């Protein structure tokens, strides 16, 4: 009987980053929630610039925890320059440094059908109560 090989996969959340810690707190909270409730035991938050940890250091931390595959998840609404160029460069740099691990760059958040629902919910929340 053939044995099923399961690759240990990590999620690396990536936001732009801000000098204001409060602006970065959402990503840390999301990483903790995903780590606690989701199917991925390794979930790290990282920032493209202006905040710590960097994508490189968080990617290293994933590999140090035993990740054989790291999915880079852009916490960006669109596939602008940061996603198309900067995050792809980061993915390639990590893949070169850790040749034994696989690094995959996922699509940014939008456009996604669920974003429409989130936007409508936010609009409803801002409506004055009747």
VEXDREN-2710 file (C-alpha; in Angstrom, 1 decimal):
% VEXDREN-2710
k/r/px/py/pz
1/UNK/0.0/0.0/0.0
2/UNK/1.4/3.4/-1.0
3/UNK/1.9/5.8/1.8
4/UNK/0.3/9.3/1.4
5/UNK/2.9/12.0/1.7
6/UNK/1.7/15.2/3.4
7/UNK/3.7/18.3/3.0
8/UNK/3.8/20.7/6.0
9/UNK/2.3/23.9/4.7
10/UNK/2.6/27.4/6.3
11/UNK/0.6/30.5/5.6
12/UNK/2.6/33.8/5.4
13/UNK/0.3/36.8/5.5
14/UNK/1.7/39.9/3.9
15/UNK/0.4/43.4/4.4
16/UNK/2.0/46.7/3.3
17/UNK/2.9/47.8/6.8
18/UNK/2.5/51.1/8.7
19/UNK/4.6/53.1/11.1
20/UNK/1.5/53.0/13.4
21/UNK/1.3/49.8/15.4
22/UNK/-2.5/50.0/15.6
23/UNK/-2.7/49.8/11.8
24/UNK/-0.6/46.6/11.8
25/UNK/-2.5/44.9/14.7
26/UNK/-5.3/43.6/12.4
27/UNK/-2.9/41.4/10.6
28/UNK/-1.4/40.0/13.8
29/UNK/-4.9/39.3/15.1
30/UNK/-5.8/37.6/11.8
31/UNK/-2.7/35.4/11.9
32/UNK/-3.4/34.3/15.4
33/UNK/-7.1/33.5/14.6
34/UNK/-6.0/31.5/11.5
35/UNK/-3.4/29.7/13.5
36/UNK/-5.8/28.9/16.3
37/UNK/-8.8/27.8/14.2
38/UNK/-7.6/26.9/10.7
39/UNK/-6.0/23.8/9.2
40/UNK/-2.6/25.4/9.1
41/UNK/-0.4/25.1/12.2
42/UNK/2.1/27.6/11.0
43/UNK/0.7/31.1/10.2
44/UNK/2.9/34.1/10.3
45/UNK/2.2/37.8/9.7
46/UNK/4.7/40.0/7.8
47/UNK/5.0/43.4/6.2
48/UNK/6.4/44.6/2.9
49/UNK/7.8/47.8/4.5
50/UNK/7.5/50.1/7.5
51/UNK/6.9/47.4/10.1
52/UNK/8.3/44.2/11.5
53/UNK/8.6/41.3/10.8
54/UNK/9.7/41.5/7.2
55/UNK/8.6/39.0/4.6
56/UNK/12.1/37.5/4.6
57/UNK/12.3/37.0/8.4
58/UNK/8.8/35.7/8.6
59/UNK/9.5/33.3/5.7
60/UNK/12.6/32.1/7.5
61/UNK/10.5/31.6/10.6
62/UNK/8.1/29.4/8.7
63/UNK/10.9/27.2/7.4
64/UNK/12.5/27.1/10.9
65/UNK/9.2/25.7/12.1
66/UNK/9.4/22.9/9.6
67/UNK/7.4/24.2/6.7
68/UNK/8.1/22.5/3.4
69/UNK/5.6/24.7/1.5
70/UNK/4.9/28.4/2.3
71/UNK/1.9/30.1/0.8
72/UNK/2.5/33.9/0.6
73/UNK/-1.0/35.5/1.1
74/UNK/-1.1/39.2/0.0
75/UNK/-3.4/41.1/2.3
76/UNK/-3.9/43.6/-0.6
77/UNK/-7.0/44.4/-2.4
78/UNK/-5.5/44.5/-5.9
79/UNK/-2.6/43.1/-7.9
80/UNK/-0.7/46.4/-8.2
81/UNK/3.0/46.9/-8.4
82/UNK/3.6/45.6/-4.9
83/UNK/1.9/42.3/-5.6
84/UNK/3.1/41.8/-9.2
85/UNK/6.7/42.9/-8.7
86/UNK/7.7/43.3/-5.1
87/UNK/6.0/40.2/-3.7
88/UNK/7.1/38.1/-6.6
89/UNK/10.7/39.3/-6.0
90/UNK/10.3/38.3/-2.3
91/UNK/8.9/34.9/-3.3
92/UNK/11.9/34.3/-5.6
93/UNK/14.4/35.4/-3.0
94/UNK/12.9/33.1/-0.4
95/UNK/12.8/30.2/-2.9
96/UNK/16.5/30.7/-3.7
97/UNK/17.5/30.9/0.0
98/UNK/15.4/27.9/1.0
99/UNK/15.6/25.6/-2.1
100/UNK/14.2/22.6/-0.1
101/UNK/10.9/24.5/0.5
102/UNK/8.3/25.5/-2.0
103/UNK/7.1/29.1/-2.0
104/UNK/3.8/30.0/-3.7
105/UNK/2.4/33.5/-4.1
106/UNK/-1.4/33.5/-3.9
107/UNK/-3.7/36.1/-5.5
108/UNK/-4.6/39.3/-3.6
109/UNK/-8.0/39.6/-2.0
110/UNK/-9.9/41.3/-4.8
111/UNK/-11.7/40.9/-6.9
112/UNK/-13.5/38.1/-4.9
113/UNK/-17.2/37.5/-4.6
114/UNK/-17.1/37.6/-0.8
115/UNK/-15.6/41.1/-0.8
116/UNK/-18.8/42.4/-2.3
117/UNK/-20.7/40.9/0.7
118/UNK/-18.2/42.4/3.1
119/UNK/-18.6/45.8/1.5
120/UNK/-22.3/45.7/1.6
121/UNK/-22.2/44.6/5.3
122/UNK/-19.9/47.6/6.1
123/UNK/-22.3/49.9/4.3
124/UNK/-25.3/48.5/6.3
125/UNK/-23.4/48.9/9.5
126/UNK/-22.8/52.6/8.8
127/UNK/-26.5/53.3/8.1
128/UNK/-28.3/55.1/10.9
129/UNK/-30.6/52.8/12.7
130/UNK/-34.3/53.5/11.9
END
